[in-house]
């Protein structure tokens, strides 16, 4: 009984015990903050890359294969250091024909075609005008808390008019 009362009254290891109890919580918060920060960072990069690709393609009167390649290279540079393999894109040239928005050209890779685009742009232009719609997706895998959130699929869409012409055509 005397040994028990000695340990009960002793306060030599209180700080170490409290630290041992709090350390898992602090480490968990740190790892969660890292995952959240990386998620926000990649989300910001997807948004910037989407807007940049759309901006680069709407500067021209006609989009060539070289123009498209350069825009996709810019996208890769913006997305760095995140892997290019996780990025999908759907780039669409839409022209208005009366009341309808019709897809005239499309370039898609690593994702399903975004079939909601004609509905999104409906009413944004007059007969003969058009827009370029760029949708980028990114499959983000959190490093530490994937078991809680699972993988996160990010998607951004930018819709821009041509700067020099009413409708940006695709060469070929």
CORNORBEL-V533798 format. One record per residue. N is the residue number from 1. PHI is phi in degrees with one decimal (* if undefined). Layout:
n->N phi->PHI
n->N phi->PHI
//
This chain:
n->1 phi->*
n->2 phi->-64.6
n->3 phi->-65.6
n->4 phi->-64.1
n->5 phi->-68.4
n->6 phi->-64.5
n->7 phi->-66.6
n->8 phi->-67.1
n->9 phi->-86.8
n->10 phi->-72.3
n->11 phi->-119.9
n->12 phi->-66.9
n->13 phi->-108.6
n->14 phi->-64.4
n->15 phi->-63.1
n->16 phi->-64.9
n->17 phi->-66.8
n->18 phi->-62.5
n->19 phi->-63.6
n->20 phi->-64.0
n->21 phi->-77.7
n->22 phi->-87.4
n->23 phi->-54.2
n->24 phi->-60.3
n->25 phi->-67.7
n->26 phi->-64.9
n->27 phi->-64.6
n->28 phi->-61.4
n->29 phi->-65.6
n->30 phi->-62.7
n->31 phi->-65.3
n->32 phi->-64.8
n->33 phi->-65.6
n->34 phi->-63.8
n->35 phi->-61.7
n->36 phi->-63.2
n->37 phi->-62.3
n->38 phi->-65.7
n->39 phi->-63.4
n->40 phi->-66.2
n->41 phi->-63.0
n->42 phi->-68.3
n->43 phi->-63.2
n->44 phi->-63.5
n->45 phi->-65.9
n->46 phi->-62.8
n->47 phi->-61.7
n->48 phi->-63.6
n->49 phi->-66.8
n->50 phi->-61.9
n->51 phi->-66.7
n->52 phi->-68.0
n->53 phi->-61.0
n->54 phi->-62.0
n->55 phi->-63.8
n->56 phi->-64.8
n->57 phi->-77.3
n->58 phi->-87.8
n->59 phi->-77.6
n->60 phi->-101.3
n->61 phi->-82.3
n->62 phi->-135.9
n->63 phi->-90.6
n->64 phi->-95.6
n->65 phi->-62.6
n->66 phi->-66.0
n->67 phi->-60.9
n->68 phi->-65.5
n->69 phi->-61.8
n->70 phi->-65.7
n->71 phi->-64.8
n->72 phi->-71.0
n->73 phi->-65.7
n->74 phi->-61.6
n->75 phi->-60.4
n->76 phi->-61.1
n->77 phi->-66.1
n->78 phi->-68.4
n->79 phi->-74.0
n->80 phi->-58.0
n->81 phi->-91.2
n->82 phi->-77.0
n->83 phi->-66.4
n->84 phi->-64.9
n->85 phi->-62.8
n->86 phi->-88.3
n->87 phi->-96.7
n->88 phi->-117.6
n->89 phi->-139.9
n->90 phi->-136.9
n->91 phi->-110.8
n->92 phi->-131.8
n->93 phi->-99.5
n->94 phi->-117.1
n->95 phi->-120.6
n->96 phi->-90.5
n->97 phi->-121.8
n->98 phi->70.1
n->99 phi->-90.3
n->100 phi->-100.1
n->101 phi->-101.4
n->102 phi->-117.3
n->103 phi->-76.1
n->104 phi->-100.1
n->105 phi->-150.8
n->106 phi->-154.8
n->107 phi->-129.5
n->108 phi->-134.2
n->109 phi->-152.2
n->110 phi->62.7
n->111 phi->-160.4
n->112 phi->-75.9
n->113 phi->-61.0
n->114 phi->-85.5
n->115 phi->-77.0
n->116 phi->-86.1
n->117 phi->-59.8
n->118 phi->-57.6
n->119 phi->-70.0
n->120 phi->-64.7
n->121 phi->-96.8
n->122 phi->-55.9
n->123 phi->87.9
n->124 phi->-90.5
n->125 phi->-156.3
n->126 phi->-90.8
n->127 phi->-56.0
n->128 phi->91.5
n->129 phi->-81.1
n->130 phi->-163.7
n->131 phi->-140.6
n->132 phi->-111.5
n->133 phi->-113.0
n->134 phi->-120.7
n->135 phi->-116.9
n->136 phi->-116.2
n->137 phi->-122.8
n->138 phi->-142.9
n->139 phi->-96.5
n->140 phi->-101.5
n->141 phi->-112.9
n->142 phi->-58.8
n->143 phi->-79.1
n->144 phi->-113.4
n->145 phi->-116.9
n->146 phi->-62.1
n->147 phi->-66.8
n->148 phi->-93.5
n->149 phi->-91.0
n->150 phi->73.5
n->151 phi->-68.9
n->152 phi->-118.4
n->153 phi->-98.5
n->154 phi->-95.4
n->155 phi->-144.9
n->156 phi->-133.2
n->157 phi->-129.9
n->158 phi->-120.9
n->159 phi->-124.1
n->160 phi->-132.2
n->161 phi->-88.1
n->162 phi->-65.9
n->163 phi->-80.9
n->164 phi->-104.2
n->165 phi->-134.4
n->166 phi->-71.3
n->167 phi->-142.0
n->168 phi->-87.5
n->169 phi->-88.5
n->170 phi->-107.7
n->171 phi->-67.9
n->172 phi->86.1
//
